[in-house]
Amino acid sequence: MTDRIQITAGIPRARKLLIALYTEVARSATEAGLDPKLVELTKIRVSQINGCAYCTDQHSRDARELGEDERRIFLLPAWRETELYTEQERAALALAEAMTRVADVQDVPDEVYLQATKALTEDQYLATAWMAAVMNAFTRLGVTSHKPLPEKVSA
């Protein structure tokens, strides 16, 4: 793989602002009462869709540290095919996927919006949408940079 310029390190103030945005969105998710495991699942799914190994690895480890079941992490790409996810998780995942694939579909379909607003409060919907947007920014930077994985992570 070609070594690339690490974009997030290249403009430190922009990186700091993106991290501040991420921190604010995470705070909003907590204040809205979103389960931290649901937030991590959303981050993982956006990372998977965008093909960001670094973010997928990071948020999978974070989810495990929160007590998330490995099986649910492994099956996340096939979440529609299993009953392992709650109605709220399914709504959040559908919204995050639609927002991540917006270039392909040109919209968040009404059915996804209605599912999300039925299962999530307005504040939870806002936090989920913002988290998907922020994760899309991070993953695009990571993929473009070929951000390397940490050397080895302890179990």
C-alpha positions as a printed NumPy array, in Angstrom:
array([[  0.   ,   0.   ,   0.   ],
       [  1.292,   3.448,  -0.893],
       [  2.357,   5.612,   2.048],
       [  0.247,   8.747,   2.05 ],
       [  0.141,  12.13 ,   3.714],
       [ -1.842,  11.85 ,   6.947],
       [ -4.526,  14.46 ,   6.356],
       [ -5.744,  14.848,   9.933],
       [ -2.206,  15.556,  11.14 ],
       [ -1.562,  18.051,   8.341],
       [ -3.817,  20.831,   9.563],
       [ -3.756,  20.543,  13.364],
       [ -6.353,  23.266,  13.999],
       [ -8.832,  21.62 ,  11.623],
       [ -8.233,  18.267,  13.353],
       [ -8.778,  19.909,  16.736],
       [-12.056,  21.441,  15.538],
       [-13.241,  18.12 ,  14.092],
       [-12.461,  16.409,  17.403],
       [-14.314,  19.191,  19.245],
       [-17.312,  18.629,  16.967],
       [-17.111,  14.875,  17.582],
       [-16.955,  15.479,  21.347],
       [-19.978,  17.801,  21.229],
       [-22.006,  15.308,  19.207],
       [-21.052,  12.495,  21.624],
       [-22.149,  14.705,  24.537],
       [-25.45 ,  15.378,  22.772],
       [-25.965,  11.639,  22.236],
       [-25.449,  11.014,  25.951],
       [-27.774,  13.859,  26.915],
       [-30.41 ,  12.509,  24.503],
       [-30.281,   9.165,  26.309],
       [-28.812,   7.116,  23.467],
       [-27.205,   3.883,  24.627],
       [-23.418,   4.247,  24.177],
       [-23.346,   0.805,  22.548],
       [-25.866,   1.955,  19.933],
       [-23.675,   4.987,  19.221],
       [-20.638,   2.725,  18.739],
       [-22.597,   0.387,  16.459],
       [-23.527,   3.398,  14.347],
       [-19.889,   4.498,  14.159],
       [-18.799,   0.993,  13.197],
       [-21.415,   0.708,  10.465],
       [-20.458,   4.038,   8.868],
       [-16.804,   2.988,   9.046],
       [-17.562,  -0.372,   7.419],
       [-19.526,   1.177,   4.568],
       [-16.725,   3.656,   3.873],
       [-14.082,   0.935,   4.112],
       [-12.103,   2.633,   6.884],
       [-10.126,  -0.105,   8.62 ],
       [ -8.755,   2.275,  11.252],
       [-12.186,   3.531,  12.375],
       [-13.8  ,   0.086,  12.12 ],
       [-11.052,  -1.321,  14.328],
       [-11.179,   1.559,  16.825],
       [-14.943,   1.583,  17.291],
       [-15.231,  -2.207,  17.391],
       [-12.74 ,  -2.182,  20.27 ],
       [-14.615,   0.694,  21.928],
       [-17.904,  -1.221,  21.627],
       [-16.347,  -4.323,  23.185],
       [-15.017,  -2.216,  26.072],
       [-18.604,  -1.042,  26.653],
       [-19.691,  -4.672,  26.872],
       [-21.101,  -5.055,  23.368],
       [-21.475,  -8.682,  22.294],
       [-18.905,  -9.65 ,  19.64 ],
       [-21.575, -11.504,  17.72 ],
       [-23.539,  -8.282,  17.212],
       [-20.373,  -6.532,  16.027],
       [-19.523,  -9.363,  13.608],
       [-23.062,  -9.423,  12.195],
       [-23.415,  -5.668,  11.827],
       [-23.086,  -5.706,   8.003],
       [-26.084,  -8.087,   7.961],
       [-28.149,  -6.395,  10.687],
       [-31.309,  -6.516,   8.556],
       [-31.092, -10.319,   8.428],
       [-31.202, -10.95 ,  12.177],
       [-33.308, -10.127,  15.202],
       [-30.234,  -9.3  ,  17.317],
       [-30.872,  -5.547,  17.079],
       [-33.641,  -3.535,  18.712],
       [-36.118,  -1.361,  16.846],
       [-34.191,   1.722,  17.975],
       [-30.856,   0.263,  16.837],
       [-32.346,  -0.707,  13.484],
       [-33.694,   2.81 ,  13.002],
       [-30.35 ,   4.404,  13.886],
       [-28.441,   2.012,  11.613],
       [-30.824,   2.631,   8.705],
       [-30.457,   6.401,   9.113],
       [-26.658,   6.224,   9.346],
       [-26.482,   3.953,   6.291],
       [-28.755,   6.217,   4.23 ],
       [-26.722,   9.285,   5.173],
       [-23.476,   7.476,   4.356],
       [-24.779,   6.353,   0.968],
       [-26.463,   9.65 ,   0.113],
       [-24.264,  10.062,  -2.991],
       [-25.747,   6.826,  -4.342],
       [-29.364,   7.33 ,  -3.342],
       [-29.528,  11.164,  -3.46 ],
       [-31.754,  11.265,  -0.379],
       [-32.618,   9.737,   2.944],
       [-35.778,   7.883,   1.936],
       [-39.012,   8.863,   3.671],
       [-39.395,   5.316,   5.029],
       [-35.992,   5.578,   6.755],
       [-36.829,   9.027,   8.116],
       [-40.206,   7.836,   9.417],
       [-38.661,   4.713,  10.969],
       [-36.019,   6.851,  12.691],
       [-38.433,   9.474,  13.994],
       [-40.744,   6.744,  15.292],
       [-37.992,   4.919,  17.213],
       [-35.887,   7.912,  18.283],
       [-36.773,  11.121,  20.07 ],
       [-36.005,  14.323,  18.194],
       [-32.82 ,  14.814,  20.231],
       [-31.773,  11.193,  19.603],
       [-32.466,  11.605,  15.891],
       [-30.365,  14.767,  15.794],
       [-27.484,  13.146,  17.682],
       [-27.574,  10.058,  15.431],
       [-27.606,  12.148,  12.251],
       [-24.761,  14.353,  13.469],
       [-22.724,  11.319,  14.533],
       [-23.169,   9.779,  11.085],
       [-22.044,  13.048,   9.489],
       [-18.985,  13.386,  11.734],
       [-18.016,   9.741,  11.245],
       [-18.318,  10.182,   7.499],
       [-15.815,  13.038,   7.737],
       [-13.39 ,  10.99 ,   9.843],
       [-13.65 ,   7.886,   7.664],
       [-13.134,   9.784,   4.446],
       [ -9.965,  11.309,   5.866],
       [ -8.796,   7.919,   7.139],
       [ -9.444,   6.094,   3.87 ],
       [ -7.814,   8.813,   1.77 ],
       [ -4.758,   8.778,   4.053],
       [ -4.537,   4.967,   4.331],
       [ -4.44 ,   5.602,   8.074],
       [ -2.512,   2.675,   9.549],
       [ -3.911,   0.458,  12.26 ],
       [ -2.266,   0.541,  15.678],
       [  0.615,  -1.949,  15.779],
       [ -0.93 ,  -4.428,  18.174],
       [ -3.743,  -4.034,  20.591],
       [ -3.892,  -5.894,  23.861],
       [ -6.841,  -8.221,  24.332]])
